[in-house]
Amino acid sequence: MAVPKKRVSRTRKLLRNNQWKLQIRPQALKALSLAKSVERGGLPSPPENTSPNDES
């Protein structure tokens, strides 16, 4: 039978939320920068494939 879990304290909830925000911020800034670049018409060049398995 399903039983409700114990309540998480406000402090613990805020700590976890802030930790998540700190981890996600650089990724969000990078995405925003790319979107602004695309909007201005300056598409970045795609990364070159430099894998060691491609020896032709």
C-alpha positions, 0 to 999 in steps of 0.5 A, a space after each residue: 500500500 502506498 504511504 506518503 514520504 516524510 516531509 522535506 525541510 524548507 532548508 534542504 529543499 532550497 539547498 537542493 534547488 539552488 544546487 540544481 540551478 548552479 549546475 544548469 546555469 552555464 548550460 542555459 547561458 550557452 544556449 542563450 548565446 547560441 540563440 542570439 548568434 543564430 538570430 543575428 545570422 551568424 551560425 557557428 561552424 560545426 565541430 570538425 570530426 577528429 575521431 582517431 577511428 576515421 583514417 581514410 
